[in-house]
Amino acid sequence: MSAVGEHPGDLLSAWIDGEVTPIEAAGVVAHLADCIACAAERDRVDAARGALRALPTLDAPAGVLRAAPAVHVGDMISARLDDEMAVDLLPGVDAHLAACPACAAEHDEVAWARTALRALPPLDPPAEVLRPAGAWPAPPASRPVRHARRPRTRQLVAATAAVAAASVGVLGLVGRPGPTDTTRPAVASFVAQHSTSSPGPDAVSGLAPAALPISFSR
Amino acid sequence: MPTWEEVAQSHGRFLYTVAYRLTGKDDDARDLVQEVLLRLHRGLATYRPGSLEGWLSRITTNVFLDGVRRRQRRPTDLLPDEADRAERVLPASKAAEETFQDATLSHDIQRALDGLPDEFRVAVVLCDVAGLPYQEIATSLGVPVGTVRSRIHRGRSLLRETLAGRES
């Protein structure tokens, strides 16, 4: 503020609080001497300031001072239990847990659940679940994968049984010994080769195409 | 790089355990494991050395969540009476039942797990059963680490609430 004609505005409160430079203070004083509006503004601000500063201090209720800080540690409890917390946060969380009964109780509850979960025994899979690789169809990359709507175990068992039965029948016709491992070749490739008639003789049996297509569908 | 057979043999127990903890039913766990093994069979070549269990857990989780989403789209896929019948006719596997026979707490914990919302159950199982770190769970689920932390904590808290009264 360099001219008397400019109103001090926000500078007025700063001047009242003694938070202006000497040059600014001189400008405000000079302006107030000539500007009735700013002098009245100064009186209002000064009165409000005085009223605010005259407000009494309040005694805190005893319970508030005994209570822990309002911000609880929440899910940091689990992170701390799992050793997944930033090291710089650790002292604060530990201090809170030491001071806050609610969070300390929550810590104990969650720790119990964590321990119980981790103590659950591992389960042995039923033997048929882990099939040898040869038993799995290997769909070509270009073919979209279809998700089974019924439990896959029953589908595969049924498919394998159908293929095995069919292979016994076909091979029995030509007097060849049947394969000891009915899961090889892969179900998908076997079905692809034998489920429908083809223009030429069958690759395994050497038979001419059947009059009717053989279907393995259920 | 491990072969399919090696993975199935060395991690079959891990896979089935995670699958059972996620689904709560032997039949569903079998389907889940076999779907995972199918995907594994097709995608083993894409595996890059790292945490194999993390990779398997990620596949298992994705298959499980795919199933959850399918069920949500087809709410009548399994009617209540069918569900009851499935429970009667297709009990938990012998191995699972034997394990649980003298472990009422394990059984109760599994039931409590089943009652958790899917997103909480997945986070808790991946953390406490599969033993994955938060970051890996976050990557598997495609959510921030903070979300994983929150889901694990809320899942455990809900579990404890469900099992209130148990010995601490």
Interface residues (C-beta under 8 A of the other chain):
Chain A: G74 D75 M76 I77 S78 A79 D82 E84 E106 D108 E109 V110 W112 A113 R114 A116 L117 R118 L120 P121 P122 L123 D124 P125 P126 V129 L130 R131 P132 A133 W136 A138 P139 V145 H147 A148 P151 R152 T153 L156
Chain B: T3 W4 E5 A8 Q9 G12 R13 F14 L15 Y16 T17 Y20 R21 D26 D27 R30 D31 V33 Q34 E35 L37 L38 H41 R42 D66 R70 S93 K94 A95 A96 T99 A103 L105 S106 I109 Q110 L113 V124 C127 D128 V129 P133 Y134 R149 S150 I152 H153 R154 R156 S157 L159 R160 L163 R166 S168
